[in-house]
Amino acid sequence: MTLRGGTRRRLRVGLIGTGVGVRTYLPGFAATGRGDVVALCGSSPRRSREVAAATGVPTAYGSYQELCADPTLDVICVASPNEYHYEHYVAAAASGRHVIVEKPAANCAEELTKFLEVPTAPEQIVLVDHQLRFNPYLRVLRDVVASGEIGRPYHLRIHQQGVGLLAPEVPYSWRFDELRGGGVRLAMGSHLVDLVEFLLAGARVDTVFGTLEPVVPVRYDAAGREHRVTADSAFTAVLRLGDTTAVLSASAAAATENLLDVDVLGTAGEAHFSLTGKLRVSTTTGSRVVDRPAGVDPDEVHNRVSVFKTSFVHLARALTEAVLDGRHEALAVGSFLRDQRPGLRTLDAVLRSARTSTAVPLD
Ligand SMILES: NC(=O)c1ccc[n+]([C@@H]2O[C@H](COP(=O)([O-])OP(=O)(O)OC[C@H]3O[C@@H](n4cnc5c(N)ncnc54)[C@H](OP(=O)(O)O)[C@@H]3O)[C@@H](O)[C@H]2O)c1
């Protein structure tokens, strides 16, 4: 869209939450060349001012209510810790702006019901930040599976690991508290369960077996107080979906490197994705490597930046096209708030299964 005077309109974004918001959204919208984070708010007015000054974001709001009342924003991002998503989403939705809610939007399927009762306008976009769906390699992988090239997928394995939580000196925070939405089951598991839905479009989870592992069972907060860790830093889940089995594993307490490996075995071939090897598709007649799919950035090809950050740039680009150009089809692969129930039911079942050491059927 071109405004009078020839100025090209840019997307104006406000952040609630300054962790992933600053690490990923701020550079992500800037990288689109058509969007800017223009306002933020953190846990207190002082923290909002400090973070805005450090990052060059022009406006620091003292509260999320003030941010949501800013009529110049196009998009409000709810990127606060999980326990605040609902409260912040209610305000963001009421503003009438488009909304991105961080994953997991709700902490369980029951809580999602409350989110879905919040009224929104028909034209309001409410996207959940499952940004891996916008990753060019994973989009090709999904198309390979859907095309039937590797036959019926009978085995899907996804492994994610990140370094960070192995060290006992990592201070206690909401991440280690199950009741506050902590744990890798929700943090990483929400991505992996969403990828299963994305790659096996239409498949329904029948049965779930899961395990949870705290890795470091006791942590200390900034004041030196001891806390028992109630949330997992690693999890495993085996999902049965019709005639496909998905094996998911994730750890935020790995020792050396970040990995995201996705393997699909089919009755006529296989496909493997990894951050360094990229996508290889093999059938009995040969193999091909997809190393530069359309739209991929050199940082992604050479694995120089986190796959979550580069994938977010693609999501931000698609949202910008939808809002500024009216190209809503750019978001066709996206995961919207209304789509979250199956994934949350699966994550709920992982928790139930881990507590009871039994497989949990889903109806
Ligand atoms: N999609 C992804 O790739 C991805 C990656 C990481 C995280 N996430 C999601 O992003 C969300 C936040 O995680 P995070 O890693 O950013 O957490 P974090 O590192 O703990 O950061 C949370 C930020 O939110 C601020 N905050 C805390 N309470 C707040 C409140 N009541 N109102 C507004 N801001 C508040 C904190 O401010 P202070 O600095 O003042 O404490 C902090 O800057 C979670 O839902 C998580 O699952 C997504």
PDBQT file of the ligand as one rigid body, heavy atoms in Angstrom, charges set to zero:
ROOT
HETATM    1  N1  LIG A 401       8.057 -19.573  19.323  1.00  0.00    +0.000 N 
HETATM    2  C1  LIG A 401       9.258 -19.642  19.863  1.00  0.00    +0.000 C 
HETATM    3  O1  LIG A 401      10.234 -19.980  19.200  1.00  0.00    +0.000 OA
HETATM    4  C2  LIG A 401       9.460 -19.290  21.309  1.00  0.00    +0.000 A 
HETATM    5  C3  LIG A 401      10.740 -19.250  21.869  1.00  0.00    +0.000 A 
HETATM    6  C4  LIG A 401      10.875 -18.912  23.216  1.00  0.00    +0.000 A 
HETATM    7  C5  LIG A 401       9.748 -18.617  23.971  1.00  0.00    +0.000 A 
HETATM    8  N2  LIG A 401       8.517 -18.677  23.384  1.00  0.00    +0.000 N 
HETATM    9  C6  LIG A 401       7.303 -18.352  24.158  1.00  0.00    +0.000 C 
HETATM   10  O2  LIG A 401       7.349 -16.963  24.472  1.00  0.00    +0.000 OA
HETATM   11  C7  LIG A 401       6.721 -16.736  25.728  1.00  0.00    +0.000 C 
HETATM   12  C8  LIG A 401       7.700 -15.992  26.623  1.00  0.00    +0.000 C 
HETATM   13  O3  LIG A 401       8.853 -16.787  26.780  1.00  0.00    +0.000 OA
HETATM   14  P1  LIG A 401      10.275 -16.116  26.994  1.00  0.00    +0.000 P 
HETATM   15  O4  LIG A 401      11.290 -17.148  26.650  1.00  0.00    +0.000 OA
HETATM   16  O5  LIG A 401      10.341 -14.810  26.324  1.00  0.00    +0.000 OA
HETATM   17  O6  LIG A 401      10.221 -15.919  28.558  1.00  0.00    +0.000 OA
HETATM   18  P2  LIG A 401      11.215 -15.076  29.449  1.00  0.00    +0.000 P 
HETATM   19  O7  LIG A 401      12.596 -15.172  28.878  1.00  0.00    +0.000 OA
HETATM   20  O8  LIG A 401      10.950 -15.444  30.855  1.00  0.00    +0.000 OA
HETATM   21  O9  LIG A 401      10.803 -13.587  29.178  1.00  0.00    +0.000 OA
HETATM   22  C9  LIG A 401       9.536 -13.136  29.510  1.00  0.00    +0.000 C 
HETATM   23  C10 LIG A 401       9.501 -11.651  29.317  1.00  0.00    +0.000 C 
HETATM   24  O10 LIG A 401       8.199 -11.220  29.582  1.00  0.00    +0.000 OA
HETATM   25  C11 LIG A 401       8.273 -10.174  30.544  1.00  0.00    +0.000 C 
HETATM   26  N3  LIG A 401       7.148 -10.295  31.461  1.00  0.00    +0.000 N 
HETATM   27  C12 LIG A 401       7.064 -11.041  32.574  1.00  0.00    +0.000 A 
HETATM   28  N4  LIG A 401       5.874 -10.853  33.153  1.00  0.00    +0.000 NA
HETATM   29  C13 LIG A 401       5.213  -9.991  32.368  1.00  0.00    +0.000 A 
HETATM   30  C14 LIG A 401       3.954  -9.394  32.439  1.00  0.00    +0.000 A 
HETATM   31  N5  LIG A 401       3.107  -9.692  33.448  1.00  0.00    +0.000 N 
HETATM   32  N6  LIG A 401       3.600  -8.522  31.475  1.00  0.00    +0.000 NA
HETATM   33  C15 LIG A 401       4.418  -8.242  30.448  1.00  0.00    +0.000 A 
HETATM   34  N7  LIG A 401       5.645  -8.764  30.340  1.00  0.00    +0.000 NA
HETATM   35  C16 LIG A 401       6.027  -9.628  31.283  1.00  0.00    +0.000 A 
HETATM   36  C17 LIG A 401       9.556 -10.353  31.284  1.00  0.00    +0.000 C 
HETATM   37  O11 LIG A 401       9.966  -9.077  31.719  1.00  0.00    +0.000 OA
HETATM   38  P3  LIG A 401      11.150  -8.853  32.775  1.00  0.00    +0.000 P 
HETATM   39  O12 LIG A 401      12.399  -8.917  31.967  1.00  0.00    +0.000 OA
HETATM   40  O13 LIG A 401      10.865  -7.543  33.349  1.00  0.00    +0.000 OA
HETATM   41  O14 LIG A 401      11.034  -9.976  33.777  1.00  0.00    +0.000 OA
HETATM   42  C18 LIG A 401      10.468 -10.936  30.234  1.00  0.00    +0.000 C 
HETATM   43  O15 LIG A 401      11.147  -9.945  29.512  1.00  0.00    +0.000 OA
HETATM   44  C19 LIG A 401       6.316 -18.094  26.253  1.00  0.00    +0.000 C 
HETATM   45  O16 LIG A 401       4.978 -18.328  25.921  1.00  0.00    +0.000 OA
HETATM   46  C20 LIG A 401       7.203 -19.067  25.493  1.00  0.00    +0.000 C 
HETATM   47  O17 LIG A 401       6.602 -20.333  25.311  1.00  0.00    +0.000 OA
HETATM   48  C21 LIG A 401       8.366 -18.997  22.081  1.00  0.00    +0.000 A 
ENDROOT
TORSDOF 0
